[in-house]
Amino acid sequence: MTKTKSTGLKKFWNETPLHVFFAAAYAPLALLAFNLDQVAPGVVVRPLWMSLALALGLLLLLRVLARDWRRAGLIAALFVVLFFSYGHIYNLLKGIQPGGIALFRHRTLLVVWMLIGAGGTWYFWKKPLPLATVTAALNLATLVLVVMPLTQILVPVIADGLAGARSGRGPAVETGSASPSANEPDIYYIVLDAHGRSDILKERSGYDSSAFLASLKGLGFYVADCSQTNYSLTLLSLASSLNYAYLDELMDANGKLNVQADIDHSAVRRFLEARGYKTVAFATGFRMTEIKDADVYYQPASPKGSEFEAQLLDTTLWSAFVDAGLLPKFDLSAENYRDRTLLTLRTLKELPALPGPKFVFAHIVSPHPPYIFDAQGNFHDVAFGAHDEKNLSPEEMASLYSGQAAFIDNQILEVARAILQNSETPPIIIIQGDHGPLVRDRFIRAPILNAYYLPNGQDGLYPSISPVNSFRVVLNDYFGQSLPLLEDVSRYSQDYRDPFDYKIVPNECGK
């Protein structure tokens, strides 16, 4: 009985072209594994089943024509590989331009792809082959190929799940009662991604934010004119500010950091929730800054598709026909970015009506690229991302940054007015850049926007206060804590996976 079952499994393995489906699954899984720090694992579901459906349809069609599952599988696998590998090969070869001559354009590579497809089809259809052996070998090879990205995906996902269950790290504080008093203030922590300090923006991009800052001051905000970020990368900066600690203090017993857990279950969130606060958060498009288990979580109701899907299409044969104008380009990143940004701005104005004290965390990915808004809020037809530095002059990039920054500043001013006008209890509002503009110059990337509305006054604030001390001031002044202020140190690094490989950025402001 066991031998018969074993023989049946072996026959199935040797005769069933599973490799077609493994090959089709590899592309979306590998892309997810590469971008796991940026996207949630769930984004792979739709492109994965669509890839598998494409493979199945192709296999069934070729089975009818070839009248043999194994030959049909070989041809189908060839087409799947050609389809999903085209964009990668094209991007690899297009930079080869000896003497300024572009040897590998679409029309060149498409001819090569057609020859490979036609030659491979003829070979697999007509040539006598050990089909059982070839099928079994390809099944095994492609299975191993799929297991590699699956492992890269599952290990950190499981680790994040386990880390999310921990109590979290950060300075010890007295949480007090879980029943908040009626007059405890709402707390808004609004992070404007890549929003630099006014003096640097005026000098480097020509954007004058003085009117914006004057308006904030007119509303009662304190603007820290000499503030610098503590960390030059978003994830590190937010992990530090939300836990009011430097990353050295957030390591576990094994000397490991888990910035996902430190952002999701931060010290300030735990402190406030223990006092009866609700946590409110928003979709950002970046997995590691989306606190999806918040009490209230806002995201666009009907996404048109994901940036992940658009990126996957860009690596396939589809991209050749898009570049030729024969197929539409799905610039989903721009539309989704716009929808998320506008939803967050609109909802922030309405949140004072939400009952109960609340901690609102709004990471707005702007004026960070893509640059899709002009100064008046008009939507650009094309989203200009950071990668376009290769195609645009520094002056053009500065102009795009300035336009988007002007729009966001105007919107944030409206948000601040609405919150202040509609809150029964005067709120606490922190408006802060996580780092400066996306450049590799640490002296430009370190200075940030940093503004505070503290209804009890501005005691504890000073011109060079940095994000690591923001919630220390708030918890001390409004919740009776005695947290010492830390030294304001700015650290510049280029890889969040190696957060302790950094350079100190001295603060020369005011000197």
C-alpha positions in Angstrom: 0.0 0.0 0.0 2.8 2.4 1.0 4.7 1.4 -2.2 1.7 2.1 -4.4 1.2 5.5 -2.8 4.8 6.3 -3.2 4.7 5.3 -6.9 1.6 7.4 -7.4 3.3 10.5 -5.9 6.4 9.9 -8.0 4.3 9.6 -11.2 2.4 12.7 -10.3 5.7 14.6 -9.7 7.2 13.3 -13.0 4.2 14.0 -15.2 2.6 17.1 -13.7 4.2 20.4 -14.8 4.0 22.1 -11.4 7.1 24.2 -12.4 4.8 26.4 -14.5 3.0 27.5 -11.3 6.2 27.7 -9.3 7.8 29.9 -11.9 4.7 32.2 -12.1 4.7 32.5 -8.3 8.3 33.3 -8.0 8.1 36.8 -9.5 5.6 38.4 -7.1 7.0 36.5 -4.1 10.6 37.6 -4.9 9.5 41.2 -5.3 7.6 41.1 -1.9 10.7 39.6 -0.2 12.8 42.5 -1.6 10.4 45.2 -0.4 9.1 43.6 2.8 10.2 46.6 4.8 8.0 48.9 2.7 4.8 46.9 2.1 2.4 44.6 4.0 2.6 40.9 3.0 -1.1 41.0 2.0 -0.3 43.1 -1.1 1.0 39.9 -2.8 -2.3 38.1 -2.8 -3.9 39.6 -5.9 -0.8 39.6 -8.1 0.0 36.1 -7.0 -3.3 34.6 -7.9 -3.4 36.6 -11.2 0.1 35.2 -12.0 -1.1 31.7 -11.2 -4.3 32.2 -13.3 -2.2 33.4 -16.2 0.0 30.3 -15.9 -3.0 28.0 -15.8 -4.7 29.6 -18.8 -1.5 29.4 -20.8 -0.9 25.8 -19.8 -4.5 24.7 -20.7 -4.2 26.4 -24.1 -0.9 24.8 -24.9 -2.2 21.4 -23.6 -4.9 21.5 -26.3 -2.4 22.4 -29.0 0.4 20.1 -27.9 -1.8 17.2 -26.6 0.8 16.5 -23.9 0.9 18.0 -20.4 4.6 17.8 -20.1 5.5 19.4 -23.4 2.8 22.0 -22.8 4.3 22.7 -19.4 7.8 23.2 -20.9 6.5 25.8 -23.4 4.3 27.5 -20.8 7.2 27.8 -18.4 9.3 29.3 -21.1 6.7 32.0 -21.8 6.2 32.7 -18.1 9.9 33.2 -17.6 10.2 35.4 -20.7 7.2 37.5 -19.5 8.3 38.0 -15.9 12.0 38.5 -16.7 11.8 41.0 -19.5 11.8 44.2 -17.4 14.7 43.0 -15.2 16.8 42.2 -18.3 15.9 45.4 -20.1 16.8 47.5 -17.0 20.1 45.7 -16.7 21.1 46.1 -20.3 19.8 49.6 -21.2 22.6 51.2 -19.3 25.2 49.6 -21.6 25.9 52.4 -24.1 29.4 52.2 -25.5 30.3 55.5 -27.1 26.9 56.8 -26.1 25.1 54.3 -28.4 22.1 52.6 -26.8 22.5 49.0 -28.0 19.6 47.5 -26.1 16.3 49.3 -26.8 12.9 47.6 -26.7 12.9 47.0 -30.4 16.2 45.1 -30.1 15.3 43.1 -27.0 11.8 42.3 -28.2 13.4 40.6 -31.3 15.7 38.6 -29.1 12.7 37.6 -26.9 10.7 36.6 -30.0 13.5 34.4 -31.3 14.0 32.7 -27.9 10.2 32.1 -27.6 9.9 30.8 -31.2 13.1 28.6 -30.9 12.2 27.3 -27.5 8.6 26.4 -28.6 9.9 24.5 -31.6 12.5 22.7 -29.6 10.1 21.6 -26.8 7.4 20.7 -29.2 9.3 18.7 -31.8 12.5 17.3 -30.1 12.5 13.9 -28.4 13.1 14.6 -24.7 13.1 12.6 -21.5 10.0 14.4 -20.5 9.5 12.7 -17.1 13.1 13.5 -16.1 13.0 17.0 -17.3 9.6 17.7 -15.7 10.7 16.3 -12.3 14.0 18.3 -12.4 12.2 21.5 -13.2 9.6 20.9 -10.6 12.3 20.5 -8.0 14.4 23.5 -9.2 11.5 25.9 -9.3 10.2 24.6 -5.9 13.5 25.5 -4.4 13.4 28.8 -6.1 10.0 29.6 -4.6 11.0 28.5 -1.1 13.8 31.0 -1.0 11.6 34.2 -1.1 9.0 32.4 1.0 11.5 31.9 3.7 12.6 35.6 3.5 9.0 36.6 3.9 7.9 34.2 6.6 10.8 34.6 9.0 10.5 38.3 9.6 6.7 38.2 9.5 6.7 35.6 12.3 9.4 37.5 14.2 7.3 40.7 13.9 4.3 38.9 15.2 6.2 37.6 18.2 7.8 41.0 18.8 4.4 42.6 18.6 3.3 40.5 21.6 6.1 41.9 23.8 5.4 44.7 26.2 7.7 47.0 24.3 10.7 49.0 25.4 11.5 52.6 26.4 11.9 54.6 29.6 9.8 53.5 32.6 7.0 55.9 33.5 4.1 55.9 35.8 0.9 55.3 33.7 -1.7 56.3 36.3 -5.4 55.5 36.0 -7.0 53.9 33.0 -9.9 56.2 33.4 -8.9 59.6 31.9 -10.1 62.8 33.4 -12.7 64.7 31.4 -10.2 67.5 30.5 -7.2 65.5 29.4 -6.1 66.9 26.0 -6.1 65.2 22.7 -2.5 64.7 21.4 -1.7 65.1 17.7 1.6 63.9 16.4 1.8 65.0 12.8 5.0 63.9 11.0 5.7 65.6 7.6 8.1 63.3 5.8 11.3 65.0 4.6 10.2 68.4 5.7 13.3 70.4 6.3 14.0 73.5 8.4 13.1 76.8 7.0 16.6 78.3 6.7 17.9 75.2 4.8 14.9 75.1 2.5 15.3 78.7 1.6 19.0 78.3 0.9 18.9 75.0 -1.0 15.5 74.9 -2.8 14.5 78.6 -2.8 11.3 77.8 -0.8 10.5 80.5 1.7 8.3 79.1 4.5 8.5 82.2 6.7 4.8 83.0 6.1 3.8 79.4 7.1 5.9 79.6 10.3 4.6 83.1 11.2 1.1 81.8 10.8 1.8 78.9 13.1 3.3 81.3 15.7 0.2 83.4 15.3 -1.9 80.4 16.3 0.2 80.0 19.5 2.8 77.5 18.2 6.4 77.4 19.3 8.7 76.9 16.4 12.1 75.4 17.2 14.2 77.4 14.8 17.4 75.3 15.3 16.0 71.8 15.5 17.6 68.7 13.9 16.4 65.1 13.6 18.0 62.5 15.8 18.1 60.0 12.9 18.2 60.7 9.2 16.0 57.7 8.2 12.3 57.6 8.8 12.0 54.3 10.6 14.8 55.1 13.0 13.6 58.6 13.6 10.1 57.5 14.4 11.2 54.6 16.6 13.3 57.1 18.6 10.7 59.9 18.9 7.7 57.6 19.7 9.8 56.0 22.5 11.5 59.2 23.6 14.8 57.4 23.6 17.8 56.8 21.5 17.9 53.4 19.7 20.6 52.1 22.1 18.0 52.0 24.8 15.5 50.1 22.6 17.6 47.0 22.0 16.4 43.7 23.4 18.4 41.3 25.6 20.2 39.9 22.5 21.2 43.4 21.3 18.6 43.4 18.5 16.3 46.2 17.3 12.8 45.8 16.1 11.7 49.2 14.8 8.4 47.8 13.6 7.4 46.8 17.1 8.9 50.1 18.5 6.7 52.1 16.2 3.6 49.9 16.4 3.7 49.5 20.2 5.7 52.6 21.2 6.2 53.8 24.7 4.1 56.9 24.2 1.2 54.8 22.8 1.4 52.3 25.7 1.5 55.1 28.3 -1.5 57.0 26.8 -3.6 53.8 26.2 -3.0 52.8 29.9 -4.6 56.2 30.8 -7.7 55.5 28.6 -6.6 57.2 25.4 -7.7 55.9 22.0 -5.0 55.6 19.3 -5.8 57.0 15.9 -3.7 56.2 12.9 -3.7 56.4 9.1 -2.6 54.4 6.1 0.8 55.7 4.7 1.7 53.2 2.0 4.7 52.1 4.1 4.0 49.0 6.2 6.3 49.9 9.0 4.6 53.2 9.8 1.1 51.9 9.5 -0.3 51.2 13.0 -3.1 49.0 11.8 -4.1 47.7 15.2 -4.9 51.3 16.4 -8.4 51.8 17.9 -9.3 53.9 14.9 -7.5 53.3 11.6 -8.2 55.3 8.4 -7.4 54.2 4.9 -8.9 55.0 1.4 -12.1 53.0 1.0 -11.6 51.6 -2.5 -7.9 51.4 -3.5 -7.4 51.3 -7.3 -4.5 48.9 -7.0 -1.2 48.9 -5.2 2.2 50.4 -5.9 3.4 46.8 -5.5 1.3 45.7 -8.5 2.5 48.6 -10.6 6.1 47.8 -9.7 5.6 44.1 -10.6 4.2 45.1 -14.0 7.2 47.3 -14.7 9.4 44.3 -14.4 7.5 42.3 -17.0 7.0 42.3 -20.8 4.1 44.6 -20.2 6.5 47.5 -19.7 7.7 47.3 -23.3 4.3 47.9 -24.7 3.6 50.6 -22.1 6.8 52.4 -23.2 5.6 52.1 -26.9 2.3 53.7 -26.0 0.4 50.5 -26.9 -0.8 49.7 -23.3 -1.7 52.0 -20.4 0.7 52.7 -17.6 -0.7 52.1 -14.2 0.8 54.9 -12.2 -1.0 53.7 -9.1 1.6 55.0 -6.8 0.7 58.6 -7.6 -3.1 58.1 -7.3 -2.9 56.1 -4.1 -0.4 58.6 -2.7 -2.8 61.5 -3.5 -5.8 59.7 -2.0 -4.0 58.8 1.2 -2.6 62.3 1.7 -5.9 64.0 1.1 -7.8 61.5 3.3 -5.4 62.2 6.2 -5.5 66.0 5.8 -9.3 65.9 5.6 -9.8 63.5 8.5 -7.4 65.4 10.8 -9.8 68.4 10.6 -12.7 66.2 11.6 -11.1 64.4 14.5 -12.0 66.8 17.3 -15.5 65.4 17.0 -14.3 61.9 17.9 -15.2 61.3 21.6 -12.7 60.6 24.3 -9.1 61.7 24.7 -7.1 60.4 21.7 -3.5 60.1 20.6 -3.4 60.8 16.8 -0.4 59.6 14.9 -0.4 61.0 11.3 2.7 60.2 9.2 2.1 62.2 6.0 4.5 61.2 3.3 5.0 64.7 2.0 6.9 66.8 0.9 8.7 63.5 0.4 8.5 62.3 -3.2 6.6 61.4 -5.3 6.1 65.0 -6.2 2.5 65.0 -7.3 1.1 68.3 -6.0 2.0 71.8 -7.1 1.8 74.7 -4.8 -1.9 75.1 -5.5 -2.6 71.5 -4.9 -3.1 70.6 -8.6 -2.4 66.9 -9.3 0.6 66.3 -11.6 -0.1 63.9 -14.5 3.2 62.2 -13.8 4.5 61.4 -10.3 8.1 62.5 -9.9 9.9 60.2 -7.5 13.3 60.3 -6.0 14.6 58.2 -8.9 14.0 61.1 -11.3 17.1 62.8 -10.0 18.8 61.1 -12.9 16.5 62.7 -15.4 15.9 66.1 -13.9 18.3 68.9 -13.0 18.8 69.9 -9.3 16.9 73.1 -10.0 13.9 71.2 -11.4 13.9 68.8 -8.4 14.1 71.8 -6.0 11.1 73.4 -7.8 9.1 70.2 -7.5 9.9 69.9 -3.8 9.1 73.5 -3.1 5.7 73.3 -4.8 4.7 70.2 -2.8 6.0 71.7 0.4 4.0 74.9 -0.1 0.9 72.9 -0.7 1.4 70.7 2.4 2.3 73.7 4.6 -1.0 75.5 3.5 -3.0 72.3 4.2 -1.3 71.7 7.6 -2.1 75.3 8.6 -5.8 74.7 7.8 -5.6 71.4 9.8 -4.1 73.2 12.8 -6.8 75.9 12.7 -9.6 73.4 12.5 -8.2 71.3 15.4 -7.8 74.4 17.6 -11.2 75.8 16.8 -13.1 72.6 17.2 -11.5 71.0 20.3 -13.4 71.4 23.5 -10.2 70.9 25.6 -7.2 72.7 24.1 -5.1 70.0 22.4 -1.4 69.3 22.2 -0.1 69.4 18.6 3.4 68.5 17.4 4.2 69.1 13.8 7.5 67.7 12.9 9.7 66.6 10.0 11.2 63.1 10.5 14.3 64.3 8.5 15.1 66.9 5.9 15.0 66.6 2.1 16.2 63.4 0.4 19.8 64.2 -0.3 23.0 62.5 0.8 24.4 65.7 2.4 24.0 65.2 6.2 24.0 68.9 6.9 20.9 69.3 4.7 19.1 66.2 5.8 19.5 66.8 9.5 17.7 70.1 10.1 13.9 69.7 10.4 10.6 71.5 10.9 9.6 71.2 14.6 6.6 73.1 15.9 4.6 72.7 19.1 1.2 73.8 20.4 1.3 73.3 24.2 -1.8 75.0 25.8 -0.2 75.3 29.2 2.7 77.4 27.8 6.1 76.8 26.3 8.1 75.8 29.3 10.6 73.1 28.5 10.9 74.1 24.8 14.0 75.6 23.3 15.3 76.4 19.8 17.4 73.2 19.3 15.0 70.7 20.9 15.0 67.4 18.9 12.3 64.8 18.5 13.7 62.5 21.2 12.7 65.1 23.8 9.3 66.0 22.3 7.3 63.6 24.4 9.5 63.9 27.4 8.4 67.6 27.6 4.7 66.6 27.0 4.7 63.8 29.6 6.5 65.9 32.2 4.3 69.0 31.8 0.9 67.3 31.3 1.1 63.9 33.0 3.3 64.5 36.0 6.3 62.6 34.8 9.9 63.5 35.7 11.8 62.4 32.6 15.1 64.1 32.2 15.8 65.8 28.9 18.4 64.0 26.8 21.2 65.6 24.9 20.1 66.6 21.4 22.2 64.5 19.1 21.7 64.1 15.3 23.0 60.9 13.7 23.3 60.5 9.9 23.1 57.0 8.4 22.2 55.5 5.0 20.9 52.1 5.9 18.3 51.5 8.6 19.4 47.8 8.8 22.7 49.1 10.2 21.5 51.9 12.5 24.7 52.2 14.5 26.8 52.9 11.4 26.4 56.7 11.6 28.1 60.1 11.6 27.3 62.7 14.1 25.9 65.9 12.6 26.9 68.9 14.7 24.3 71.6 15.1 25.8 74.9 13.8 22.5 76.8 13.9 22.7 80.1 15.7 26.5 80.0 16.1 
